[in-house]
Amino acid sequence: MAFAIPGNLRQFGVFCLGLMAFGLPTSNTLMSVGLALGLFFSLAYALRSGIRRPDLAYTLLPALFVLMAMAVLPALPDAAALRELRLKIPFLLLPLAWFWLKPQRSDLRLWLWLTAIGCFLSFLAGSFHSFQVWPQVQPRHFSPFISNVRMGTLLLFCSLGFFYLESGWRPYVFLAFSILYLLFLEKCDH
């Protein structure tokens, strides 16, 4: 049985959180499914290998989020407020999944590469779409699945992650890609 071995549960959890990382720039559905499965497998791994009580550092982020979400409580009948809470509440458990899985450097590299590949594929799809509507190109076309702000944030985190986790030419190539993306946005803005 694959689920009887704690190491397999950990690998499933890491893979599912990798799906979430790939879904960050490409698909909200894939991101949600990856997060839900990653949380399930990380909890199963924690229960199977003897659950440990999380440190204060891992419970502080969810506690801060709950305090910030309390400001939304007066607006709860509003559909937009309910939607935002529904989208953000699963991320409260992400620090606990991180604590239970204890990611290693190879796990971080996997998640970083999946996010970077997702960013590149999103930009590629946006570029093909922008060439179809060439005279009326808008900056929004270059990240068709997410907002430009979220895409820029992901590019920044990926660039920093590559400089931290990788060596050689890879960080510079991704940094060049990030600058190219920003230049496309600047060119389309005029």
N, C-alpha and C positions, 0 to 999 in steps of 0.2 A: 504494500500500500504506500503510495507516494506521500500521502498526508500523514503517515505515522512517523516519518523521519523529520525531526525538527529542522535539519539543514535544508531539506526540500521546501518546507514552509517558508523559510527565510528567503530562499531563491525565488519562490513564487511572489513573495512580497516585494522583493527588489525589482523583479520584472514588471509587476503591476504598477509600481511607482514610476518605472521607466515609461510605461504607457501614458501615465499622467504627464510626465515630462515631455513626451512627444506631442501630446494633445495641447499643451500650453499654447503653441503658436498655430495649431492647425484645427483643432476640433474641441469644442466645449464638451460634447458628449463623450469623446474618448478620454478627455481629462477627468470627467466625473466617474466614468466606469473604472479607469485606472486607479483613481483615488479610493473608491469604495472597495475594490478588490485588494488594493494594497493595504488598506486598514484592516480588512478581514484577515488576510494572511499574516500580517504583523501581529495582530492580537492572537491568532491561533498559534503562531510561533512562540509568543510570550507565554501563553498558557501551557503549551507543550514542554517548554524548556524551563518552566518555573518562573512565574511572573515576578518581576522586581518592581518595587515602588519607585516611581519616577522622581528625579531630583526636582528641586525648586525651579531650576532653569527651564525644564521641559513643561512645567505647569504654569509658568508665568505668562507665556504668550497667549494661551487660551484664556487665562484670567483677564488679561488686558483687553482681549477681543470682546469678552463678555461685558466688560465695563463700557467699552465703546458702543457695543450693540444696544446697551440700555438706552442710549439716546434715541434709538429708532422706535422704542416701545410706544411713545405717544402717536406715532404715525403708522402703527401696525394695520389698521384697516386698509391702508393704501396698498394697492397691488404691487407697486414698484418696491416698496419697503419689504413686503413679504418675499418678493422674488430675490432681492438682494440677500436677505437673511437665509433663504433656502440655498442660494449658491455659496454663501460664505461659511455656513455652519460646519460642513464637512472638513474644512481646513483647520478647524479647531483641534481636530484629532491628529493632524499631521505631525506635530511635535512628539506626540506619544508614539506614533509609528516609527519616527526617527529614533526615539529612545529604545524601543523594543528591538529594532533591527540592527542597531549599532552599525551604520554603514561604514564600509571600508573605502579605501581610496579607489579601488576598482569599481565599486558601486557608484561613487560620485562621478567617475569618468564616464560610465555607461549613461547615467542620467544627463550629464553635460553633452555628450555626443548626440543623444536622442533629441534633446532640446535644440541643439545647433542644426541637426538635419531637418527637424521640423521647421525651423526658421528659414532655412535655405529653400525648402520645398514650398513654403508659403510665399516667399518672395518670387520664386520661379513661376508659380501659378499666377500671381499678381502681375508679373511682367508679361506673360502671354496674354492676359486679359487686357493689359494697357496697350499692347501693340494692336489689338483688334479695334480699339476705340481711340486711335492715336491722336488726333487733334485735340480731343477733349480729355486728356489724361489728367486724373486727379491724384493727389497723394494717397487717398484711400485705396486706390487700386493696387498698390504695392504690398498691402497686407490684407488680403480679401477676407480672411477668417477672423481677425482680431483687429483692435484699434492700433493706430500708428504709435500711440504712447506705450501700449503694452508691448508691441513689437520692439520698440526702441529700448525698453527696459530689459527685455529678454536678451537682446543683442549685447547690452552693456554687461549683464550678469554672465553671459556666455563668454564674452571677451575676457572678463576678469577671471572666470573659472579656468579658461584655457591657459592663461598666464600662470595660474597657481598650480594646476594639475598636469599640464603638458610641458614638454620641452621641445626645442627645435623650431621648425618652421610653422607648425600648426597654429600657434597663437597669432602669428603675424598674418597668416592667410585669413583667419576669421576676423581679425581686426580690419583687414582690407575690405572684406565683404561688408562689415558693419559700416564702414565709411562710404562704400559704394551705395548702400541702401540709403544713407543720409543724403548723399549727393542726388540720388534719384528723387527723393522727397523735396529737396531744395529746388531742383530743376522744374519739377511739376508745380511747385507753388507759385511760379511766376507766369 
